[in-house]
Amino acid sequence: MLIRISIFTKKKNSLKKIALQDIVYIEVENRYCNIFTENEKFLIQISLNKIRKLIDEKKFISKLEKCFK
């Protein structure tokens, strides 16, 4: 089983690695996702369904629940 721990995106003229555990939240706009970490925002052309396949939703939702308690 392959476990994904990061995703890569292009920002300006370089590739940026985003560790999945660093994602604070994801905002969806049509076919784009704004991925927010504590320090940066990344705009990625990817559907929400594809993002959901990349992340472990149970861990991500659990992390969100902790943020709002």
C-alpha positions in Angstrom: 0.0 0.0 0.0 1.4 3.4 -1.0 0.9 6.1 1.6 1.2 9.7 0.3 2.8 12.1 2.8 3.1 15.1 0.6 2.0 16.7 -2.7 3.9 18.9 -5.1 2.7 22.1 -6.7 4.3 24.8 -8.9 4.7 28.2 -7.3 6.3 31.0 -9.2 9.1 29.2 -11.1 9.8 26.3 -8.7 8.2 23.1 -7.4 7.0 23.3 -3.8 6.5 20.3 -1.6 3.4 20.5 0.7 3.5 18.0 3.6 0.0 16.7 4.1 0.3 17.1 7.9 1.0 20.9 7.3 -2.3 21.5 5.6 -4.5 23.7 7.9 -7.5 23.8 5.6 -8.6 23.6 2.0 -10.9 26.0 0.2 -12.6 24.9 -3.0 -13.4 27.2 -6.0 -14.7 25.4 -9.0 -11.9 23.3 -10.3 -9.3 24.9 -8.1 -8.3 24.3 -4.5 -6.7 26.8 -2.2 -4.5 24.9 0.2 -3.5 26.7 3.3 -0.6 25.9 5.6 0.4 28.0 8.5 2.9 30.0 6.4 1.6 29.8 2.8 -1.4 29.6 0.4 -1.2 27.4 -2.7 -3.7 27.5 -5.6 -3.9 24.2 -7.3 -6.0 23.1 -10.2 -7.4 19.9 -8.8 -10.9 18.7 -8.0 -12.0 18.2 -4.4 -12.5 14.5 -5.2 -8.9 14.1 -6.2 -7.8 15.9 -3.1 -9.9 13.7 -1.0 -8.2 10.6 -2.4 -4.8 12.1 -1.6 -5.5 12.9 2.1 -6.5 10.6 4.9 -9.9 12.2 5.5 -10.2 10.7 9.0 -7.0 12.3 10.2 -7.8 15.6 8.4 -11.3 15.8 9.9 -10.0 14.9 13.3 -7.4 17.7 13.0 -10.2 20.2 12.0 -12.4 19.1 15.0 -9.5 19.8 17.4 -9.1 23.3 15.9 -12.7 24.2 16.6 -12.9 22.9 20.1 
